[in-house]
Amino acid sequence: MRNSISRPVLLAGLLLAILAWPAGLQAESAEEAGLRIATEARERQKGFGNFIAGMTMTLRNKRGQESHREVRLKVIEVEGGGDRTMFVFDRPRDVRGTAFLVHAHKEEPDEQWLYLPALKRVKRISSSNQSGSFMGSEFSYEDMGTVEVEKFTHRHLRDEACGALECAVLERVPVSRDSGYSRQLVWLDREELRTMQIQFFDRRDAHLKTMVVEGYKLYLDRFWRSSRIEMTNHLTGKSTVLVWADYEFGADLDLGDFTRTALKRAR
């Protein structure tokens, strides 16, 4: 017996079925998935208030020769905006008293200032110069700012193993034309959404640097912080290692400790 249902009726029914399919069950685009993962990773880091920590910076040239710097870090969270961060260099003597201040913003370029005690003046780092080397390291001034979701477009490329973990691999492209990077590839572990590795590509899309993050520890039963970060420059063969210790949350800090005036008296 021939089916009496016409083709237009079948097509109409199929269309209604598609439209009635629950929105949450529709497949995400790579861009939607990337933004969702990046947003969740950032949300998990909110609410820490403030913290201080100690840091050893090791500069290594392509021959393996090393120099070391001791640094103190202060960070305060700003509700509704970017965090504020200050680095104070204690050793060696030639950099003692040097201080670096970052006022991060969600969408606009970060504001950055560097205090040079030998000159007794505060130098502003313009957004067009933030691709320069931070204190002779393989980290740029841009790298030292807070990563805000709104400053990038995001795309989920794939999931893959990263060591013993399963990671989501995201591609993020800076919105700012002043960025020193054309794009970045970010590995986030699926369970905790911690950054495990970032590959940085320069404006010609050459693989410039790789950052590896290790030694995560959990603080206050909620906040993951790494104890070691290594940045390797593939063009120069140089690398910089940051080793973090003595994290203290809920320190005696306020916004007055993160001003240009405070830079000059940072000790």
N, C-alpha and C positions, 0 to 999 in steps of 0.2 A: 504493500500500500504506500502510495506516494505521500511524503510529508506535506501537510497542508499549510505549515507555517512559512510565510514569505521571508525572503532574505532581508528586507528592510526591518521586519519585526525582530529577527534574530540579532541584527546589528544594534538595534535600539536597546534590546535587552542586555547585550554585552556591554554597551556603553554605560547603562545604568548600574550594572554590577561593578564596573571599574570605579565609577564615581562614588558608589556606596562603600567601597573598600576602606577600612579605617585608616586615617591619615598616618597614624603611628606605625602602621605596618608597611607603608610604602617605602621603597628603597631610597636611602639617602644618596645624594650626589657626593662625589669626593670632596667638594668644597664644603658642603653642609657637615659631613662627618669630621673634616679637619677642624672646622670652627667649633663644633661641639666638644671635641676632645681637648682642644687648646683652652677653651673656656672652662671646662671642668678642672683641668690641671691648675689653672690660675685660681679658681675658686677654692680649691683645697688648701691653698697657701694663705688665705685670708684669715684675719683674726689673731695674728701673733702679737700684735701690740707694738713691741719693740724688742731688740736684743743687741747685745754686744758680743764680740768674739775677737780672738787673736788670730793672726795670719802670718805665715812665713812665705815669702815670695822668692822662688829660686829661678834665676835667669840662666839658661844654658845655651852656649853658642854651638855652632855645628861641629866644633872639635871636642865638645863635651866639657869645656871649662865652665865653671859655675860661679855665680855671685849670689849673695843672699840678702834679703831685706826683711825686717820685722815691722809688721803693720798692725794697727788696731782698727777695728770696724765697728761702726755704730749705725743702726738702722731703726727708723721709726715709721710706723704705718700711718698713712693719712686717709681718713675715711672719705670715700668718693673721689679720690685722686691717687696719683702715683706716690710711691714711698719716697722717703728722704734718706740718703745714705752719706756717711762721711768716713773716709779713710785717713788715718793719721800715721805717718811713717816715723818710727823710732830709731831704727838702725839701718845702715851704718851712719856715721856722723855726717857724711856729705848730703844726706837726704833727711836728716832728723828735723822734725818740725814741719816738713812738707805735708800739706793736707789737701784733700780732694773732696768736694761736695757735689752731690747730685740731687737735684729736685726733679723727680720723674713725673711725667704727665701721661695721661692715657692716650691722647691722640697727637698732641703737639710735641715737637722735639724736646728732649730733656734739657733742662738748664744745668750747666756744669761750670764749676769754678775751681781753680787750682791756686793754693797759697804757696808762694815761694819765699821762705824765710830769709834767704840771702838778699833778696830784693825788697823784702818787707812789703810786698804788694800782692793783691789778689788778681789773678788773670782769668778772664772769662774764656771758656772754650766754646766757640761758636758751633752751631750745628753742622756747618760746612767743614769743620775741622775735626769732627769727632771720629773720623776714620784713622786719625793719627795714633801712634803708639802711646800707650799709657805707661809712663815712667820707664821707658826703654824695654817694656815687656812685649810679648806677642799678643797681649790683649790690647784692643783699641779702647779709646774713650767710650765709643759706642757700646762695646761689650760690657762695660762696667755699670751700665744703667739697668733699670728694672725692665724686664720683658713684659710689655703690656699687649694683650690680645689685639687691641684696636690698631696697633701700629703695623700689623701684617695682614695679608690675605693668607688663607690657610687651605691646604688640600691634603687629604689622607691618601697616601700612595699605596700602602700595603701593611700587612702585619708580618713579622718575621722574628725568629729567635735572635736574642742578643745575650750571649752567654747562656746562663741557666734560665733566663727570663724570656717572656714573650713580649715583644715591643710593637707599638704602633709607630710607623714611620710617616712623619708629616713633612710636607714642603711648605715653607712660609716665605713670602715675598714682602720685603719692606715697602711700606706705603711711601715713605719719605724719599725724595730724590737725592737727598744729601747722604743717604746711607752708603757705606763703603761696600755693601754686598748687593749682588743681584738676587740672591736667594739663599736659603739655609735649609738643610735637611736635619730633622730633629727626631731622635729615637726616644720615645717615652715608654716606660714599662707599663704594661696593661693593667696591672693590679693596683699600683699606687700612683701612676701617672707622674713618675719622677723622671727628670731629664737624665739620660744615660750617655748620650753623645750628640754633638752637633757638628755638621760639616758646613763650612762657610765657603761660598763661591763669590769671587770678586766681580767687578762690573763687566768684565769680559767673559764671565761665566766659567772661569778656571777655578778648580778646587784649590783654594788658598790655604785654609786652615782646618784643623780638626780639634774639637774639644771633647775630652773624655772625663766623665764625672764618676767618682768612686767613693766608697766608704760611707754610705748613707747611715745616719743614726736618727732615731726617733726621739723627739723632745716633746714634753708635755702630753705624751700619748697621742700626738696629732701631727706635729710638724716635722717633716723630714729635712735634714740638712746634711750636706756632703762634708767629708773631711779632706778630700783631695780632688783637685781639678787640674788637668794638664792640657795646655794649648800648644799644638805643634804647627809650625809654619812650614808648609811643604815647598815653598819657593826658596826660603833661606836656609832651611835645615835647623833653625833655632826653635827652642821651646821654652815655655814658662810653666812652672808648677806652683800652684797655690795649695798650701796645707793649712786647714782650719782647725782650731781647737778652742776650748774654754768658752763655749756658747753659754750665754746667760740671758734668759728671757725675763721680761718684767724689770728691766734695769731702771735706774733713776734718770730718765731722759724726758725731755719735752721738746716742742718745736723750736724753742729758743736756742737749743744746742745745734741747730742745723741752719744757721744763717751765715751770710758772708762775714759778719762781724765775728761770729764764733770760730770761723776758720783761722783767724789771726791768733786766737788764744787757745787753739786746740793743743793739748799737751797729753 
